[in-house]
Amino acid sequence: MKEKIRVGYVGLGKRGRGMLKRCFAQMADVEVAYLCDLSRERMEQGQQYLLDNGREPAVLTANYQDILQDPTVDAVILMTGWDNRPELAKQSMLAGKYTAMEVGCSKTLEECFDLIETYEKTGVPLMMLENCCYGRREMMTLHMRELGLFGEIVHCDGAYGHYLADEDLFNNLEIKDPPHYRLAHYISGNRENYPTHALGPISKVLNLNRGNRMLRLSSFSTKAVGLKDHAADRFGADSEYAKIDYKQGDIVNTVITCANGETILLSLDTTIPRAYYSRNYTVRGTKGLYSEERKVGYLKGMAEPVENNEKEFFEKYDHPLHREYEELGTRGGHGGMDWLVCRAFVESVKNGTNTPIDAYDSVLWLAIGALSEQSIKGGNIPVEVPDFTNGKWQDREPIVEGKYCLDKVCVDKETKIFHDIE
């Protein structure tokens, strides 16, 4: 086991800087050896986060190959935009570096198959940093599943309900900042473009890639009018952004069927006004349910619950990791789950094991983007979901047990959640 690891950190946009500041810069067992971005200003801002935490300064470089060619770098963390991330991940694995990448979706299936072929060729772990897998509610449902409280699970819902028109897509355009890279995707394509916040936890609760798999999906899209309407209100009807023919439907619903008979409903809702953020995480079984929307858990035989009884459920069924985490005090952003997903990756690198979200998980979740676009273009046709495991989902290698395991509930009191600067 390594006491400390050296990482190359790539991509210092808004999300990249946030994860660096709130997570990796505060970990005493992580040396951020390189900061890589095309913007010198952003790299210097990232450097300041390291210095503010008493860390050694990183090498600043705009050349990704500098990181890959350094044999002392153990891992690469990719926080770049969607378009080039699969290729950067492939290069990192070929260079023998543990590879973590921020969430997103694929544009093509070819890049997904390319990543799996690279993983199987090199054996180098690849982990999507899907923080929602480590959300308190999501981990509680894993615990409840293991306790048998849901009975036989038959259906899960999940969503990305987050109005992005001002927050990301048109942010700061009045001061001539370049538009967010996501905007190009909303202009050029129509797909379930942000599936993983919902699908990651659902995949784990349904044992996808380990005894279960997706079979096919169908996606259904509304018309695309929300962004044009918003741009006309904000910039004027004659403005550049009000004249764009956006392709991305305002709401996209995707239905997935699984080998063990379950269904999954994913919803994307980001371009028309909504009153609140929601992932609508829902698990339905023969003996009970959990619903994020109403903050309600229900088990067969209970009196009809009032809205928001989840505090009672946390007290009874909190995952051991979150029970410890709440006692210590959460940190790191997004209710603390950013910190946990980063620690899950770091501990895997230190121990030389596979990651709790592995290459097969990461690529399956990425692929939903390309598959849903194919379905929509074909008139909502059912599309087969590739078996990226090539049959291994029926008899996978043993799971890596430990504090951050997502395939079973493990009690690990030895591994520390916090490794602070001393």
C-alpha positions as CSV (number, residue, x, y, z in Angstrom):
1,M,0.0,0.0,0.0
2,K,1.2,3.5,-0.9
3,E,1.1,6.1,1.9
4,K,0.9,8.9,-0.7
5,I,0.1,9.1,-4.4
6,R,1.1,11.6,-7.1
7,V,-1.6,12.8,-9.5
8,G,-1.9,14.8,-12.6
9,Y,-4.9,17.1,-12.5
10,V,-6.3,18.0,-15.9
11,G,-9.0,20.6,-16.6
12,L,-9.6,23.7,-14.4
13,G,-12.9,25.0,-15.4
14,K,-15.6,25.7,-12.8
15,R,-16.1,22.1,-11.8
16,G,-12.4,21.2,-12.0
17,R,-11.4,24.1,-9.8
18,G,-14.2,23.3,-7.3
19,M,-13.2,19.7,-6.9
20,L,-9.5,20.7,-6.5
21,K,-10.3,23.3,-3.9
22,R,-12.8,21.4,-1.9
23,C,-11.3,17.9,-2.2
24,F,-7.9,17.0,-3.6
25,A,-6.0,20.1,-2.3
26,Q,-7.0,19.2,1.2
27,M,-5.8,15.5,1.2
28,A,-2.5,15.0,2.8
29,D,-2.0,11.6,1.1
30,V,-2.4,13.2,-2.4
31,E,0.3,15.2,-4.1
32,V,-1.0,17.1,-7.0
33,A,2.1,17.0,-9.1
34,Y,0.7,18.6,-12.2
35,L,-2.0,21.1,-13.0
36,C,-2.9,21.0,-16.7
37,D,-5.2,23.5,-18.6
38,L,-5.0,25.7,-21.6
39,S,-5.6,28.8,-19.4
40,R,-2.6,30.0,-17.4
41,E,-4.9,32.1,-15.2
42,R,-6.9,29.0,-14.2
43,M,-3.8,27.0,-13.5
44,E,-2.5,29.8,-11.3
45,Q,-5.8,29.9,-9.4
46,G,-5.5,26.1,-8.9
47,Q,-2.0,26.5,-7.7
48,Q,-3.1,29.0,-5.1
49,Y,-5.6,26.4,-3.7
50,L,-2.6,24.1,-3.2
51,L,-0.5,26.7,-1.5
52,D,-3.4,27.8,0.7
53,N,-3.5,24.3,2.1
54,G,0.2,24.1,2.7
55,R,1.0,21.9,-0.3
56,E,4.0,21.8,-2.6
57,P,3.4,23.8,-5.8
58,A,2.4,21.7,-8.8
59,V,4.1,21.9,-12.2
60,L,1.8,24.0,-14.5
61,T,1.6,22.8,-18.1
62,A,-0.7,23.0,-21.1
63,N,0.8,19.8,-22.5
64,Y,-1.0,16.7,-21.3
65,Q,1.9,14.5,-22.5
66,D,4.1,16.0,-19.7
67,I,1.9,14.1,-17.2
68,L,1.8,10.9,-19.1
69,Q,5.5,10.8,-19.6
70,D,6.3,11.2,-15.9
71,P,6.8,7.7,-14.5
72,T,6.3,9.0,-10.9
73,V,2.7,10.0,-11.6
74,D,0.3,7.3,-10.3
75,A,-3.0,8.7,-11.5
76,V,-4.7,11.1,-13.8
77,I,-7.9,13.1,-12.9
78,L,-9.8,14.3,-15.9
79,M,-12.1,17.3,-15.3
80,T,-12.2,18.5,-18.9
81,G,-15.2,19.0,-21.1
82,W,-17.2,16.0,-22.6
83,D,-15.8,16.0,-26.1
84,N,-12.1,15.1,-25.5
85,R,-12.4,13.2,-22.2
86,P,-12.7,9.6,-23.6
87,E,-9.6,10.1,-25.7
88,L,-7.6,11.6,-22.8
89,A,-8.8,8.7,-20.6
90,K,-7.6,6.2,-23.3
91,Q,-4.2,7.9,-23.4
92,S,-3.9,7.8,-19.6
93,M,-4.7,4.1,-19.4
94,L,-2.2,3.3,-22.2
95,A,0.4,5.2,-20.1
96,G,-0.4,3.0,-17.1
97,K,-2.0,5.6,-15.0
98,Y,-5.1,5.0,-12.8
99,T,-7.7,7.2,-14.5
100,A,-10.6,9.1,-13.0
101,M,-13.0,11.2,-15.1
102,E,-15.8,13.6,-14.4
103,V,-19.4,12.6,-15.3
104,G,-20.9,13.1,-18.7
105,C,-22.2,11.3,-21.8
106,S,-20.9,9.8,-24.9
107,K,-21.3,11.3,-28.4
108,T,-20.5,8.0,-30.1
109,L,-20.5,4.3,-29.2
110,E,-17.1,3.9,-30.8
111,E,-15.5,5.9,-28.0
112,C,-17.2,3.6,-25.5
113,F,-15.9,0.5,-27.1
114,D,-12.5,2.1,-27.5
115,L,-12.3,2.7,-23.7
116,I,-13.3,-0.9,-22.9
117,E,-10.8,-2.3,-25.4
118,T,-8.1,-0.2,-23.8
119,Y,-9.1,-1.3,-20.3
120,E,-9.0,-4.9,-21.2
121,K,-5.7,-4.5,-23.0
122,T,-4.0,-2.6,-20.2
123,G,-5.8,-3.7,-17.1
124,V,-5.5,-0.1,-15.9
125,P,-8.5,0.9,-13.8
126,L,-10.9,3.6,-15.1
127,M,-13.4,5.3,-12.7
128,M,-16.1,7.8,-13.4
129,L,-16.3,10.2,-10.5
130,E,-20.1,9.8,-10.1
131,N,-20.5,11.5,-6.8
132,C,-24.2,10.7,-6.5
133,C,-23.3,7.0,-5.9
134,Y,-22.0,8.3,-2.6
135,G,-25.0,10.4,-1.7
136,R,-26.6,9.7,1.7
137,R,-30.0,8.7,0.3
138,E,-28.5,6.6,-2.5
139,M,-26.2,4.7,-0.1
140,M,-29.1,4.2,2.4
141,T,-31.0,2.4,-0.3
142,L,-28.0,0.1,-0.9
143,H,-28.2,-0.7,2.8
144,M,-31.9,-1.3,2.6
145,R,-31.6,-3.5,-0.4
146,E,-29.0,-5.6,1.4
147,L,-31.3,-5.9,4.4
148,G,-34.0,-7.1,2.1
149,L,-36.4,-4.3,3.0
150,F,-37.5,-3.6,-0.6
151,G,-38.3,-7.2,-1.3
152,E,-37.8,-7.8,-5.0
153,I,-37.0,-4.6,-6.7
154,V,-39.0,-4.1,-9.9
155,H,-38.5,-0.5,-11.0
156,C,-36.3,2.6,-10.4
157,D,-36.7,6.2,-11.5
158,G,-34.0,8.9,-11.8
159,A,-33.8,12.3,-13.3
160,Y,-31.6,15.3,-13.9
161,G,-34.0,18.2,-13.2
162,H,-31.9,21.3,-13.2
163,Y,-32.6,24.5,-15.1
164,L,-29.4,25.3,-16.8
165,A,-30.2,28.2,-19.1
166,D,-28.6,30.9,-16.9
167,E,-26.4,28.7,-14.6
168,D,-24.4,27.1,-17.4
169,L,-25.6,27.4,-20.9
170,F,-25.8,31.2,-21.1
171,N,-23.7,32.1,-18.1
172,N,-21.7,35.4,-18.3
173,L,-22.3,35.9,-22.1
174,E,-23.0,39.6,-21.5
175,I,-19.4,40.0,-20.4
176,K,-18.2,38.2,-23.5
177,D,-17.1,35.0,-21.8
178,P,-17.1,32.1,-24.2
179,P,-20.3,30.0,-23.8
180,H,-20.2,26.8,-21.8
181,Y,-19.1,23.8,-23.8
182,R,-22.5,22.1,-23.1
183,L,-24.2,24.7,-25.2
184,A,-22.7,23.2,-28.4
185,H,-24.3,19.9,-27.5
186,Y,-27.7,21.5,-27.0
187,I,-27.4,23.1,-30.5
188,S,-26.1,20.0,-32.3
189,G,-27.7,17.0,-30.8
190,N,-30.8,15.5,-29.0
191,R,-30.1,12.9,-26.4
192,E,-30.2,12.0,-22.8
193,N,-27.1,14.0,-22.2
194,Y,-26.7,13.8,-18.4
195,P,-27.8,10.3,-17.3
196,T,-25.2,9.3,-14.7
197,H,-26.4,11.2,-11.6
198,A,-29.5,9.0,-11.7
199,L,-28.2,5.9,-13.4
200,G,-25.0,5.4,-11.3
201,P,-26.9,4.7,-8.0
202,I,-29.6,2.8,-9.9
203,S,-27.0,0.6,-11.5
204,K,-25.6,-0.3,-8.2
205,V,-28.9,-1.0,-6.5
206,L,-29.9,-3.3,-9.5
207,N,-26.5,-5.0,-9.7
208,L,-26.0,-4.0,-13.3
209,N,-22.8,-5.6,-14.7
210,R,-22.8,-8.0,-11.8
211,G,-25.6,-10.5,-12.2
212,N,-27.8,-8.2,-14.2
213,R,-27.5,-6.0,-17.3
214,M,-29.4,-3.6,-19.5
215,L,-31.0,-5.1,-22.5
216,R,-32.5,-2.2,-24.5
217,L,-33.8,1.3,-24.2
218,S,-36.2,3.7,-25.9
219,S,-35.9,7.5,-25.6
220,F,-38.7,10.0,-26.2
221,S,-38.1,13.7,-26.7
222,T,-40.3,16.8,-26.6
223,K,-39.8,19.6,-29.1
224,A,-36.9,22.0,-28.4
225,V,-38.3,25.5,-27.7
226,G,-37.1,26.4,-24.2
227,L,-33.7,27.8,-24.9
228,K,-34.9,29.8,-27.9
229,D,-37.6,31.3,-25.8
230,H,-35.2,32.1,-22.9
231,A,-32.7,33.7,-25.3
232,A,-35.3,35.9,-26.8
233,D,-36.4,37.1,-23.4
234,R,-32.9,37.7,-22.1
235,F,-31.0,38.9,-25.2
236,G,-33.8,40.0,-27.5
237,A,-35.6,38.3,-30.3
238,D,-33.0,39.5,-32.9
239,S,-30.0,38.3,-30.9
240,E,-27.6,35.6,-32.0
241,Y,-28.8,33.1,-29.4
242,A,-32.5,33.6,-30.1
243,K,-32.0,32.7,-33.8
244,I,-30.3,29.4,-33.2
245,D,-32.1,26.2,-34.1
246,Y,-31.5,24.2,-31.0
247,K,-31.8,20.4,-31.4
248,Q,-31.9,19.3,-27.7
249,G,-35.5,18.5,-26.6
250,D,-36.6,20.3,-23.5
251,I,-37.5,17.0,-21.8
252,V,-36.2,13.6,-22.7
253,N,-37.5,10.4,-21.1
254,T,-35.6,7.1,-21.5
255,V,-37.0,3.7,-20.6
256,I,-34.5,0.9,-20.0
257,T,-35.3,-2.8,-19.6
258,C,-33.0,-5.2,-17.7
259,A,-32.2,-8.9,-17.9
260,N,-33.7,-9.6,-14.5
261,G,-37.0,-8.0,-15.4
262,E,-36.6,-4.5,-13.9
263,T,-37.3,-1.3,-15.7
264,I,-35.6,2.1,-15.3
265,L,-37.1,5.5,-16.2
266,L,-34.6,8.4,-16.7
267,S,-35.7,12.0,-17.3
268,L,-33.6,14.9,-18.5
269,D,-35.2,18.3,-17.8
270,T,-32.8,21.3,-18.1
271,T,-34.1,23.9,-20.5
272,I,-37.5,25.0,-19.3
273,P,-38.2,26.7,-15.9
274,R,-38.6,24.4,-12.9
275,A,-39.1,25.3,-9.3
276,Y,-36.4,23.1,-7.8
277,Y,-33.5,20.8,-8.5
278,S,-34.3,17.1,-8.4
279,R,-32.7,13.7,-9.2
280,N,-36.1,12.0,-8.4
281,Y,-34.2,9.0,-7.2
282,T,-36.8,6.3,-6.6
283,V,-36.6,2.6,-5.8
284,R,-39.8,0.4,-5.9
285,G,-40.0,-3.2,-4.6
286,T,-42.5,-5.7,-3.6
287,K,-42.1,-4.8,0.1
288,G,-41.4,-1.1,0.1
289,L,-40.1,2.0,-1.6
290,Y,-37.9,5.1,-1.3
291,S,-38.7,8.4,-3.1
292,E,-36.4,11.3,-3.1
293,E,-39.1,13.7,-4.5
294,R,-41.2,13.4,-1.4
295,K,-38.3,12.4,1.0
296,V,-40.3,9.4,1.9
297,G,-39.5,5.8,2.7
298,Y,-42.3,3.2,3.0
299,L,-42.2,-0.4,4.0
300,K,-45.2,-2.8,3.7
301,G,-47.3,-2.7,6.8
302,M,-46.4,0.8,7.9
303,A,-49.0,3.4,8.5
304,E,-49.3,5.7,5.5
305,P,-46.3,8.0,5.7
306,V,-46.4,11.8,5.7
307,E,-44.1,13.6,3.4
308,N,-40.4,13.8,4.5
309,N,-40.0,10.9,6.9
310,E,-36.5,10.1,5.7
311,K,-34.9,11.3,8.9
312,E,-36.5,8.3,10.6
313,F,-35.1,6.1,7.8
314,F,-31.6,7.6,8.1
315,E,-31.7,6.8,11.8
316,K,-32.6,3.2,11.1
317,Y,-31.0,2.4,7.8
318,D,-28.1,4.8,7.2
319,H,-25.2,3.2,5.4
320,P,-22.3,2.6,7.8
321,L,-20.1,4.9,5.7
322,H,-22.5,7.8,6.1
323,R,-23.2,7.1,9.7
324,E,-19.5,7.6,10.4
325,Y,-19.3,10.5,8.0
326,E,-22.1,12.4,9.6
327,E,-20.5,12.0,13.0
328,L,-17.2,13.3,11.8
329,G,-18.7,16.2,9.8
330,T,-19.2,16.1,6.1
331,R,-17.2,18.3,3.7
332,G,-16.2,18.7,0.1
333,G,-19.4,20.0,-1.7
334,H,-22.7,18.6,-2.8
335,G,-23.6,17.4,0.7
336,G,-20.3,15.7,1.1
337,M,-20.5,13.2,-1.7
338,D,-17.8,14.9,-3.7
339,W,-15.3,14.1,-1.0
340,L,-16.4,10.5,-0.7
341,V,-16.1,9.7,-4.4
342,C,-12.7,11.3,-4.5
343,R,-11.6,9.3,-1.5
344,A,-12.9,6.1,-3.1
345,F,-10.6,6.7,-6.1
346,V,-7.6,7.7,-4.0
347,E,-7.9,4.6,-1.7
348,S,-8.0,2.4,-4.8
349,V,-4.8,3.9,-6.2
350,K,-3.1,3.6,-2.8
351,N,-4.1,0.0,-2.4
352,G,-3.5,-1.0,-6.0
353,T,-7.0,-2.4,-6.4
354,N,-9.8,-1.9,-8.9
355,T,-12.1,1.0,-8.4
356,P,-15.6,0.7,-6.9
357,I,-17.0,2.3,-10.1
358,D,-15.0,0.3,-12.6
359,A,-14.4,0.6,-16.3
360,Y,-17.5,-1.5,-17.2
361,D,-19.7,0.7,-15.1
362,S,-18.2,4.0,-16.4
363,V,-18.5,3.0,-20.1
364,L,-22.1,1.7,-19.7
365,W,-23.2,4.9,-18.2
366,L,-21.4,7.0,-20.8
367,A,-23.0,5.0,-23.6
368,I,-26.6,6.1,-22.7
369,G,-26.0,9.4,-24.5
370,A,-25.2,7.8,-27.9
371,L,-27.9,5.1,-27.5
372,S,-30.7,7.5,-26.6
373,E,-29.8,9.7,-29.6
374,Q,-30.0,6.7,-31.8
375,S,-33.4,5.9,-30.4
376,I,-34.8,9.4,-30.9
377,K,-33.5,9.7,-34.4
378,G,-35.2,6.4,-35.3
379,G,-38.6,7.6,-34.0
380,N,-38.2,6.3,-30.4
381,I,-37.2,2.8,-31.6
382,P,-35.9,0.3,-29.1
383,V,-32.1,0.1,-29.2
384,E,-30.1,-2.8,-27.9
385,V,-27.6,-1.9,-25.1
386,P,-24.2,-3.4,-25.8
387,D,-22.9,-5.9,-23.3
388,F,-19.6,-4.2,-22.7
389,T,-18.6,-7.1,-20.3
390,N,-18.9,-9.6,-23.2
391,G,-20.8,-12.0,-21.0
392,K,-18.8,-11.5,-17.8
393,W,-21.7,-9.8,-16.1
394,Q,-23.0,-13.3,-15.3
395,D,-19.9,-14.3,-13.4
396,R,-17.6,-11.4,-12.6
397,E,-14.4,-11.5,-10.6
398,P,-14.9,-11.0,-6.9
399,I,-15.7,-7.5,-5.8
400,V,-13.1,-5.4,-4.0
401,E,-14.5,-5.0,-0.5
402,G,-13.7,-2.0,1.6
403,K,-15.0,1.3,3.0
404,Y,-16.2,2.7,-0.4
405,C,-17.5,-0.5,-1.9
406,L,-20.8,0.0,-3.9
407,D,-21.6,-3.6,-4.6
408,K,-22.2,-4.7,-1.0
409,V,-22.3,-3.0,2.4
410,C,-18.8,-3.2,4.0
411,V,-18.0,-2.0,7.5
412,D,-14.4,-0.7,7.5
413,K,-13.3,1.1,10.6
414,E,-9.6,1.2,9.7
415,T,-9.6,3.3,6.6
416,K,-9.8,7.0,7.5
417,I,-12.2,9.3,5.7
418,F,-10.0,12.4,6.3
419,H,-6.3,12.7,5.6
420,D,-5.7,16.3,6.5
421,I,-2.6,18.4,6.3
422,E,-0.9,18.2,9.7
